[in-house]
Amino acid sequence: MTPRAHSRPAPPGLLIPIGGAEAGSREPVTLGRFLYAAGGTRAELAVVPTGSSEPDTGERYRELFTRLGARVVHVVGPTTRREANDPQAEALVRRASGIFITGGDQYRVATVLRGTAVGRAIRAAHAAGAVVGGTSAGAAVLSAQMIAFGKSGATPRAGMVSFAPGLGLTSRFIIDQHFRQRDRLGRLLTALATYPRAIGLGLDEDTAAQIGARSLEVVGSGAITVVDPAGATSSLPRNGSQHQPICITGLTLHVLVHGATFDITTRTAAPPPAA
């Protein structure tokens, strides 16, 4: 008798965080890339507008993705943990080929979804190969430790950032959004001084990182600031006083544009291919 071959589990799906403001783009390249990765015209999407305070957010993204060619788009928008434990909402997320988390308040998204049926369904679908994307707050919440609140400015300072657990789809990155537009280099550097094993991703508006198992690719009209703290040394203020500047040495920083890549294993960046 021939031994039964053990089937290998499917690799996790792509993560596609977007820096915000992509929906107003004349050519939503970042949303198009998300849809293409999720199956294009065969895609069944779940849009999760939990972080938004605007009641029509889910419908606006449903219209956008439908116009781009998605086969089916469901809006799954729990606003309470009770709603996030609804079996029908969980089923829609589990069967989706792509899950898109809209902007708004990342702390609200994490508070409502973490540990609920919908939150577990997002993690399970991603582990089984579904693409998970998010814009603005929906990008920040993808990581294990997320920036919940923070201040603007280029200089890292003690107390500049407040953290909260995110949805935990990646522990390799800490993601910040609206990066150049809102002057957020300092708070990303402060976050890396606190969590030096992560790689920092600062996403400009209308710009996405398509993150796979070994590398990421930049998509969109802006840039992504990749901050690699491997080998860096930081010294947080010893007296615990807030607002004091933090000294960090040995960082590696890349500014990457559309088509550029970053190898997560070797920590090396490459520019876009020549035209």
N, C-alpha and C positions, 0 to 999 in steps of 0.2 A: 504494500500500500504506500502510495506516495504521500509524504507528510504534507499537511495543509500549509500553504504559504501564509505567513502572517502579513496582513495588510498594514502598510505604514499609515499612521495618522496624517491627515492633511496638515500642511504647514499653516500657521496663523495667517490671516489675511493682511493686506496692506493697511497701514495707518496713513491718513492724509489730513493733517492739521493745516488750517488756512488762517492767515493773520487777520481776517476780517475785511469788510467792505467789498467783498467779491460780487455780491448780488447786484451792485450798482454799476459794475463794469459793462461796457458796451459789448465786449466779447468775454463771457465768463469762462476763461480757459481753465481755471482751477476747478470749477464745478463740472466742466466737461471732462476733465481728467478723472475726477472722482467717479462720474457716471461710467466712463469707459472701463475703468478698473473693476467696477461692480457688475459689468456685463453688458453695458451699452443698451441697445434696444431690447435686450432680453432681461434687463435688470428689474428686480423687484426691490424697491427701496422702502426703508422706514425712516421718516423724518421725525426727530425728537426735539420739539421746541420748548422743553421744560425750563430752560434758563431765561426765556424771553418774557417780558411783561406786556408785550403787544399781542393781542388775541389773534391777529391774522398772520402771524409769522409762519406757522405751519402751512397754511394754505398758500402763502406766497412762494415758499420753497416747493410745494407740490406743483404749482404752476410752472415754476422755473425748470424743474427736472422733467416734467411732462413735455414742455416745449423743446427741451434738449433731446428728447427721444426715449425716456424711460418707459418701460412697458407698464409698470404699476408703481404708484407711490402712495404709501400709507402714512398718515400723520398719527404718531403715537406720542401724545403730549401730557403725561401725568403731571399734575401740579401738587400732589400730596403723596406720601408714602403708601397710603391705602390704595390710591389709583395706580401706583406703580407696582402693586401686587395683583393687579387684575389679570386673570389667565388669558383673556383675549388679547390684551396688549402684549403680554409675554410671547404669545404664539406668533403674532405679527413680526416681532423683532427676531425671534429665533429662525424664521424661515426667510428673512430678508437676505439678499445678496450684498446689499450695501446699507449701512446705518449712518445717518448724517445728523449730528447734534448741532443745533443752531447756536447763535450767540446770545448774549444776555448777561447772566450772573453765574459764574462757574461754581460759586459756593452753593447757590440754590440747586444747581444740577446735581452736585455731589450729595448734598443733604437729602434730596428727594430720591435719588436712584441707588446710592450705595447700599448693598445688602438686601435689595428688594428683588422681586421676580424679574422686572424689566432690567435692572442693573446686572443681574446674573445672566440674563439672556443675551445682553450685549457682549459680555465677556465670552460666553459659550459660542456665540455665532462667530466672533472674531477668531477664537481658537480653532474653529472648524473651517475657516477660510474666508469668511465674509469681510468685506472692506469696511472699515470704520473711519469716518471723517468728521471733522467739526470745524466751525469757524469761530474766531474770537474766543469767547468763553468756552465754546464747544471744542476748541483746540487745546486750551489749557487743561481741561478736565481729563484728557486722555491719559495723562501720566499718573504714576503712583503717588508722588508728592507734587502737588500743584501750588502755584502762586495764587493764593486766594485774594489778597489785597496787597497793595504796595504803592510806593511813591515814585514820581518821575525824577530824572536826573542822571547824569553820566557817572557820578562817583559812587561806588558802593559804600553804604553806611550801615552801621548797626541799627537794627530795628526798622530797616527800610521795607522789609517784606514780612507778610504773614502767610503761613503755610496751612494747608489742609489736605487730607487724603483725597486723591482724585479717584477715577474709576479703575486705575491700575492696569491699563492695557499695555503700558510700557514702563519699565523702571530705568531704562537707559537714558531717558531725556527728561529735562525740565523745560517746558514750553512756555514762551511768552508771546504775546500777540500785539498788534498795532505798534510794532516795535520802534521803528524809526519815527513814525508819526507822533508818538507820545513819549519819546525820549526815555526808553526803559532799559538802557544798558546797565545802569547802576543797580537796578533791582535784580536783573538776571545774574550779575556778578555776585551780588550779596547772596542770592539763592545758592550759587555754586560754592561759595565759601562755607555754606552750611551743609550742603550735600555734594561733596567733591567727587563722588563716584559717577555722577550723572554728567551728560553732555548738555550744554545749554543751546537751545534753539530760539532765536529771536526772529519772529516772522513779521515781515512788513505786510501792510494791507495788500489785498489782491494777490497774495503769494502763498504757495503751498509747499510743503515737504511731502513727497511721496516716499514713505519709509517702508523698506522691506526688511528681510532678515539680516542682510549684510550691508546694505547701503541705502542712502537716500538720494533723491533727485529733486532739484528745485524746479517749480512750475509757477509761472505767473509774471506779472509786470514789475514787481519790486525785487527785493533781495532777502536772503536769509543770513543772519549773523550766527555762525556756529562757533561756540566757545568751548574749547576742550581744556578742562582743568587737570588732565593727567600730568603729573609731574609738577603741578603748581603748589605753592605754599601760601597760605593766608594766615593773617594774625588778627583775630577778632579782639576788640577792646576788652581788657581783663576786668575792668571795674564794672562792666555791665551797663555803662552809660549809653543812652540812646543817641543816635544821630552822629556818632563819631565815625570818621572815615576808616575803611578797612584796607589794610595793605595786602595786596595780592601780587605775587611774582611768579613767573614761569608759565603764564597762560598762553595758549595758542588760539588765535582768533582768525576766522575765515569769513569773508563776505562773498556769498555765492549768489549768482543770478540764474535766470532761466536756462536749464540744460546742464548746469554744473552739478557735480555729484560729490558725495562724501562717503568714504568707506568706513563703516562703523567699526570693523575689526581692526584695520590697520591705522585708523584715525588719520587718514590722508584725504585731501580734497583735490578735485580735478576741475579745470575750467570747462565751459561748454565746448563741444566739438566744433572744429572750424567749419564755417559755412561752406 
